[in-house]
């Protein structure tokens, strides 16, 4: 839906409430109604540009045109991102900090991670066999928390694991919330940052010695461009930027099981031990189901694109969900079809559930490889190592609530480990 000429405008004084009411569909529905991949609106009392599609993503992730510093609202920093984290950096500072994250993403380290998560599934399943029912979302949060902490070199007392899992989950569950839920997210972040900060200080004092190559070790000793250690609060924020996203994978795990349940023919394809098909299935889950709705940036300097002027400082939102459901990119985008990835030509701008662009130079999520491999390992265990029933329950999910999960959080019964 290319636009030529005057930028379409959304009428009205402010559409913040409209965005919250329409959620994942807000930008996409406006793009359809305006017959344009780009339009102007007002959000949080200021002019904003919303856009979606492959070409829009290419522009959005051009660091010469957009910057991240100051783009995220304070409420997101207070819950989801934390302050002074990698997401809000630009230029050489961002490149240098991003390299710190990417140093953890070697094949050996990711292989170690998948081994950890498989072991955690095995331990959890042993306790599930004696339970009347399992609430998958809550159990998956604990599994992912244990996995993340082990991999990151963060030793957590057993009695604190569930509390930490809830704190990490509250950070991403409260980012778009208001009232008590938002305040809970802020409290959870403050509590977790304080605890991780104390660990960072103990590492630097030689009182705690996490393995080299882990996030806690790497981030505690990371030097900025001036050769200084990160301040304790920033180092803690970045360690949480490893732990929190891994716990957030529990959202996708719910959708993995939902997809297997809703499309039972897929189970047999997955049980054929075809790793390629598991990869395709995971990618389709990430494309099809809602996760991040959009990404935010500010126009770095005035420029023209498609005859439309982008003015310096303008808030701009890229439609992640809508781009993953764009009929100009995907055939029958509202149909669940893992086979679409069989011959898919990888593009950093058309498939963007966790952002687009380059991992090392841009703002694409550093942990995307982690997400895919953890989901593949989890899918293998859930399909090939576990038996369970899915009783009648409310498996619907909201396109307004962010993040969205099935209403019942996916209840499993009669869980048994396959012999």
C-alpha positions as CSV (number, residue, x, y, z in Angstrom):
1,X,0.0,0.0,0.0
2,X,2.5,2.6,-1.1
3,X,1.6,6.3,-0.4
4,X,2.5,9.1,-2.7
5,X,2.0,12.7,-1.9
6,X,0.4,14.1,1.3
7,X,0.7,12.0,4.3
8,X,-2.7,10.6,5.4
9,X,-3.7,11.9,8.8
10,X,-5.8,10.3,11.5
11,X,-8.5,12.8,12.5
12,X,-8.9,13.7,16.2
13,X,-7.0,15.3,19.0
14,X,-5.2,12.2,20.4
15,X,-5.4,8.5,19.7
16,X,-3.5,7.0,22.6
17,X,-6.7,5.4,24.0
18,X,-7.5,4.1,20.5
19,X,-4.2,2.4,20.3
20,X,-4.7,0.8,23.7
21,X,-8.2,-0.3,22.8
22,X,-7.2,-1.8,19.4
23,X,-3.8,-3.1,20.5
24,X,-2.0,-5.2,17.9
25,X,-4.5,-4.3,15.2
26,X,-4.4,-0.5,15.6
27,X,-1.7,0.4,13.0
28,X,-2.7,-2.4,10.6
29,X,-6.4,-1.5,10.5
30,X,-5.5,2.2,9.9
31,X,-3.1,1.2,7.1
32,X,-6.0,-0.7,5.5
33,X,-8.6,2.0,6.0
34,X,-6.3,4.7,4.7
35,X,-4.8,2.5,1.9
36,X,-1.4,3.6,2.9
37,X,1.6,2.0,4.6
38,X,2.2,5.2,6.5
39,X,0.0,7.8,8.3
40,X,0.2,10.6,10.8
41,X,-1.6,10.5,14.1
42,X,-1.2,11.9,17.7
43,X,-0.1,9.8,20.6
44,X,0.7,10.8,24.1
45,X,-0.1,14.4,23.1
46,X,2.4,14.6,20.3
47,X,2.6,14.1,16.6
48,X,3.4,10.6,15.6
49,X,4.0,8.6,12.4
50,X,2.9,5.0,12.2
51,X,4.1,2.8,9.4
52,X,4.4,-0.9,8.4
53,X,5.7,-3.2,5.7
54,X,9.1,-4.3,4.4
55,X,10.1,-0.9,2.9
56,X,9.0,0.9,6.0
57,X,11.1,-1.4,8.1
58,X,14.1,-0.8,6.0
59,X,13.8,3.0,6.6
60,X,13.0,2.6,10.3
61,X,16.2,0.6,10.9
62,X,18.4,3.1,9.1
63,X,20.5,4.6,11.9
64,X,21.1,7.7,9.9
65,X,17.4,8.5,9.9
66,X,16.1,7.3,13.3
67,X,17.4,7.2,16.8
68,X,16.3,5.3,19.9
69,X,17.4,7.7,22.7
70,X,14.3,9.2,24.2
71,X,11.9,7.2,22.1
72,X,10.6,4.8,24.8
73,X,8.1,6.4,27.2
74,X,9.2,6.6,30.9
75,X,6.6,4.0,31.9
76,X,8.3,1.5,29.6
77,X,11.7,2.3,31.0
78,X,10.3,1.9,34.5
79,X,9.0,-1.6,33.8
80,X,10.2,-3.2,30.5
81,X,13.6,-1.8,29.6
82,X,15.1,-0.2,32.6
83,X,17.2,3.0,32.3
84,X,20.4,3.4,30.3
85,X,19.9,-0.1,28.7
86,X,21.1,-1.0,25.2
87,X,17.7,-0.4,23.6
88,X,18.0,3.3,24.2
89,X,21.5,3.8,22.8
90,X,22.6,5.1,19.4
91,X,25.8,5.3,17.3
92,X,29.1,3.9,18.6
93,X,27.7,3.6,22.1
94,X,25.0,1.2,20.9
95,X,27.4,-0.7,18.6
96,X,29.8,-1.2,21.5
97,X,27.2,-2.3,24.0
98,X,25.4,-4.5,21.4
99,X,28.7,-6.3,20.8
100,X,28.7,-7.2,24.5
101,X,25.4,-9.0,24.1
102,X,26.4,-10.6,20.8
103,X,29.5,-12.1,22.5
104,X,27.1,-14.4,24.4
105,X,25.5,-15.7,21.2
106,X,28.1,-18.1,20.0
107,X,27.0,-21.6,18.8
108,X,28.7,-23.2,21.9
109,X,26.9,-20.9,24.3
110,X,23.5,-21.4,22.6
111,X,24.1,-25.2,22.5
112,X,24.7,-25.0,26.3
113,X,21.5,-23.1,26.7
114,X,19.4,-25.6,24.9
115,X,20.9,-28.4,27.0
116,X,19.9,-26.4,30.2
117,X,16.3,-25.8,29.0
118,X,15.8,-29.5,28.1
119,X,17.0,-30.5,31.6
120,X,14.7,-28.0,33.2
121,X,11.7,-29.4,31.2
122,X,12.6,-32.9,32.4
123,X,12.8,-31.8,36.1
124,X,9.5,-30.0,35.8
125,X,7.7,-32.8,34.1
126,X,8.6,-35.2,36.9
127,X,6.6,-33.1,39.4
128,X,3.7,-32.6,36.9
129,X,3.0,-36.3,36.8
130,X,1.5,-36.1,40.3
131,X,-0.5,-32.9,39.7
132,X,-4.2,-32.7,38.9
133,X,-3.5,-30.0,36.4
134,X,-0.7,-27.9,35.1
135,X,-1.0,-24.2,34.3
136,X,1.5,-24.1,31.5
137,X,2.2,-20.3,31.3
138,X,3.1,-20.1,35.0
139,X,5.2,-23.3,34.9
140,X,6.9,-22.2,31.8
141,X,7.9,-18.9,33.5
142,X,9.6,-20.8,36.2
143,X,11.3,-23.1,33.8
144,X,12.6,-20.2,31.7
145,X,13.7,-18.3,34.8
146,X,15.8,-21.3,36.0
147,X,17.2,-21.7,32.5
148,X,18.0,-18.0,32.1
149,X,19.7,-17.7,35.5
150,X,21.8,-20.9,35.1
151,X,22.9,-19.8,31.6
152,X,23.7,-16.2,32.8
153,X,25.7,-17.3,35.8
154,X,23.2,-16.0,38.3
155,X,22.8,-18.4,41.2
156,X,19.4,-18.1,42.8
157,X,18.4,-19.7,46.1
158,X,15.6,-22.3,45.4
159,X,13.2,-20.5,47.6
160,X,13.6,-17.3,45.6
161,X,13.1,-18.8,42.1
162,X,9.3,-18.4,41.9
163,X,9.6,-14.8,43.2
164,X,12.2,-13.9,40.7
165,X,10.2,-15.5,37.9
166,X,7.2,-13.4,38.8
167,X,9.3,-10.2,39.0
168,X,10.8,-10.8,35.6
169,X,7.4,-11.6,34.1
170,X,5.8,-8.5,35.7
171,X,8.3,-6.3,33.8
172,X,7.0,-7.3,30.4
173,X,3.4,-7.9,31.5
174,X,3.0,-4.4,32.9
175,X,4.6,-2.4,30.1
176,X,1.3,-1.4,28.6
177,X,-0.7,-1.6,31.8
178,X,-2.1,1.1,34.0
179,X,-2.9,1.3,37.7
180,X,-1.9,-1.5,40.1
181,X,-0.5,-3.7,37.3
182,X,1.9,-0.9,36.2
183,X,3.0,-0.2,39.8
184,X,3.6,-3.9,40.3
185,X,5.9,-3.9,37.3
186,X,7.8,-1.0,38.6
187,X,8.2,-2.6,42.0
188,X,9.3,-5.8,40.5
189,X,12.0,-4.1,38.4
190,X,13.3,-2.1,41.4
191,X,13.5,-5.2,43.5
192,X,15.3,-7.2,40.8
193,X,17.7,-4.4,39.8
194,X,18.7,-4.0,43.4
195,X,19.4,-7.7,43.8
196,X,21.3,-8.0,40.5
197,X,23.2,-4.8,41.3
198,X,24.4,-6.4,44.6
199,X,25.6,-9.4,42.7
200,X,27.5,-7.2,40.2
201,X,29.3,-5.5,43.1
202,X,30.1,-8.9,44.7
203,X,31.6,-10.1,41.4
204,X,33.8,-7.0,41.2
205,X,34.8,-7.5,44.9
206,X,35.8,-11.2,44.2
207,X,33.0,-12.5,46.5
208,X,31.0,-14.1,43.6
209,X,32.7,-15.8,40.7
210,X,30.4,-16.6,37.8
211,X,31.9,-18.6,34.9
212,X,33.6,-16.6,32.2
213,X,31.4,-16.1,29.2
214,X,28.2,-15.8,31.2
215,X,26.2,-12.6,31.2
216,X,26.9,-11.8,34.9
217,X,30.6,-12.2,34.4
218,X,30.8,-10.4,31.0
219,X,28.6,-7.5,31.9
220,X,30.2,-7.0,35.3
221,X,33.6,-6.5,33.7
222,X,32.5,-4.8,30.5
223,X,34.3,-1.5,29.7
224,X,32.6,1.3,27.9
225,X,34.2,3.3,25.1
226,X,36.1,5.4,27.6
227,X,37.5,2.4,29.3
228,X,35.3,2.5,32.4
229,X,33.2,-0.2,33.9
230,X,29.5,0.2,33.6
231,X,27.9,1.7,36.7
232,X,26.3,-0.9,38.9
233,X,22.7,0.1,38.0
234,X,23.4,-0.1,34.2
235,X,25.2,-3.4,34.5
236,X,22.2,-4.8,36.5
237,X,19.8,-3.5,33.8
238,X,21.8,-5.3,31.1
239,X,21.9,-8.6,33.1
240,X,18.1,-8.3,33.4
241,X,18.0,-7.7,29.6
242,X,19.2,-11.3,29.3
243,X,17.0,-12.8,32.1
244,X,13.7,-11.0,31.3
245,X,13.5,-11.8,27.5
246,X,14.2,-15.5,28.2
247,X,11.3,-15.6,30.7
248,X,9.2,-13.8,28.1
249,X,9.7,-16.9,25.8
250,X,7.0,-18.4,28.1
251,X,4.5,-16.4,26.0
252,X,5.6,-18.1,22.8
253,X,5.6,-21.5,24.6
254,X,1.9,-21.1,25.3
255,X,1.3,-20.4,21.7
256,X,3.4,-23.5,20.7
257,X,1.1,-25.7,22.6
258,X,-2.0,-23.8,21.4
259,X,-0.9,-24.3,17.8
260,X,-0.2,-28.0,18.3
261,X,-3.7,-28.3,19.9
262,X,-5.5,-26.4,17.2
263,X,-3.7,-28.0,14.3
264,X,-3.4,-31.7,15.4
265,X,-2.0,-32.8,12.0
266,X,1.1,-30.8,12.8
267,X,2.0,-33.1,15.8
268,X,2.7,-36.0,13.5
269,X,4.9,-33.9,11.3
270,X,6.8,-32.7,14.3
271,X,7.1,-36.3,15.7
272,X,8.9,-37.3,12.5
273,X,12.1,-35.9,14.2
274,X,12.4,-33.5,11.3
275,X,14.5,-30.6,12.7
276,X,13.8,-28.5,9.6
277,X,10.1,-28.8,10.1
278,X,10.5,-27.8,13.8
279,X,12.3,-24.7,12.7
280,X,9.5,-23.9,10.2
281,X,6.9,-24.5,12.9
282,X,8.6,-22.3,15.5
283,X,9.0,-19.5,12.9
284,X,5.3,-19.7,11.9
285,X,4.3,-19.5,15.6
286,X,6.5,-16.4,16.0
287,X,4.9,-14.9,12.8
288,X,1.3,-15.8,13.4
289,X,0.7,-15.1,17.1
290,X,0.9,-11.7,18.7
291,X,4.1,-10.8,20.7
292,X,5.5,-7.3,20.3
293,X,3.0,-5.0,18.7
294,X,5.4,-2.2,17.4
295,X,8.8,-0.6,17.9
296,X,9.4,3.1,18.6
297,X,12.1,5.5,17.4
298,X,12.5,9.3,16.9
299,X,13.4,10.9,13.6
300,X,17.1,11.8,13.9
301,X,17.1,14.6,11.3
302,X,14.7,15.9,8.6
303,X,14.4,13.7,5.6
304,X,12.0,12.9,2.7
305,X,10.7,9.4,2.0
306,X,8.0,8.7,-0.7
307,X,7.5,12.5,-1.0
308,X,6.6,12.7,2.7
309,X,8.6,14.8,5.1
310,X,9.8,13.3,8.4
311,X,10.6,16.1,10.8
312,X,13.4,15.8,13.4
313,X,12.2,14.5,16.8
314,X,8.9,13.0,15.5
315,X,7.9,9.8,17.3
316,X,7.6,6.9,14.8
317,X,6.1,3.5,15.4
318,X,6.9,0.5,13.2
319,X,4.1,-2.1,13.0
320,X,5.8,-5.4,13.8
321,X,2.6,-7.5,14.1
322,X,1.1,-5.9,11.0
323,X,4.3,-6.4,8.9
324,X,4.2,-10.1,9.9
325,X,0.6,-10.2,8.6
326,X,1.1,-8.1,5.6
327,X,-0.5,-9.7,2.5
328,X,2.0,-7.9,0.3
329,X,4.7,-10.1,2.0
330,X,2.9,-13.2,3.0
331,X,0.4,-15.4,1.1
332,X,-2.8,-15.8,3.2
333,X,-1.2,-14.2,6.2
334,X,-4.1,-15.1,8.6
335,X,-3.6,-18.8,7.9
336,X,-1.3,-20.9,10.1
337,X,1.1,-22.6,7.7
338,X,4.6,-23.6,8.7
339,X,5.2,-24.7,5.2
340,X,5.5,-21.1,4.1
341,X,9.0,-21.1,5.6
342,X,10.2,-24.1,3.5
343,X,11.4,-21.9,0.7
344,X,11.4,-18.6,2.5
345,X,14.2,-16.3,1.5
346,X,15.4,-14.7,4.8
347,X,14.9,-11.0,5.0
348,X,15.9,-8.8,8.0
349,X,12.9,-6.5,7.2
350,X,9.9,-8.7,6.2
351,X,9.9,-11.1,9.2
352,X,10.2,-9.0,12.3
353,X,8.6,-10.5,15.4
354,X,11.6,-9.3,17.5
355,X,12.6,-6.3,15.4
356,X,14.4,-6.0,12.1
357,X,17.7,-5.0,10.6
358,X,21.2,-6.2,11.5
359,X,22.0,-8.0,14.8
360,X,25.4,-6.4,15.3
361,X,24.9,-3.0,13.8
362,X,21.2,-2.3,14.4
363,X,18.4,-2.7,16.9
364,X,17.2,-6.2,16.0
365,X,16.9,-8.2,19.3
366,X,20.2,-9.7,20.2
367,X,18.4,-12.7,21.8
368,X,16.4,-13.7,18.7
369,X,18.6,-16.8,18.1
370,X,18.2,-17.7,21.8
371,X,14.4,-17.5,21.4
372,X,14.3,-19.7,18.3
373,X,16.6,-22.4,19.8
374,X,14.9,-22.4,23.2
375,X,11.5,-22.8,21.4
376,X,12.8,-25.6,19.3
377,X,14.1,-27.5,22.3
378,X,10.9,-26.8,24.2
379,X,8.8,-28.0,21.3
380,X,10.8,-31.2,21.0
381,X,10.2,-32.0,24.6
382,X,6.5,-31.1,24.6
383,X,5.7,-33.1,21.5
384,X,8.1,-36.0,21.7
385,X,8.8,-36.5,25.4
386,X,5.5,-35.6,27.0
387,X,1.9,-36.8,26.9
388,X,-1.0,-34.7,28.2
389,X,-4.6,-33.8,27.6
390,X,-6.0,-30.3,27.0
391,X,-9.3,-30.1,28.7
392,X,-12.1,-27.7,27.7
393,X,-11.1,-24.2,28.7
394,X,-11.0,-20.7,27.3
395,X,-8.1,-20.8,24.8
396,X,-9.0,-17.5,23.2
397,X,-6.4,-14.7,23.3
398,X,-6.9,-10.9,23.2
399,X,-5.6,-8.7,20.3
400,X,-5.8,-5.8,22.7
401,X,-4.0,-7.0,25.8
402,X,-0.2,-6.6,25.4
403,X,1.4,-9.1,25.8
404,X,-1.4,-11.5,24.7
405,X,-1.7,-15.0,26.1
406,X,-4.6,-17.5,26.0
407,X,-7.1,-16.6,28.7
408,X,-6.7,-19.9,30.5
409,X,-2.9,-19.8,30.4
410,X,-3.2,-23.3,28.8
411,X,-4.2,-25.9,31.4
412,X,-2.8,-29.4,30.9
413,X,-4.0,-32.5,32.6
414,X,-3.0,-36.2,32.8
415,X,0.6,-35.3,32.2
416,X,2.9,-38.2,31.7
417,X,6.5,-38.6,30.5
418,X,6.7,-40.8,27.4
419,X,8.8,-43.9,28.0
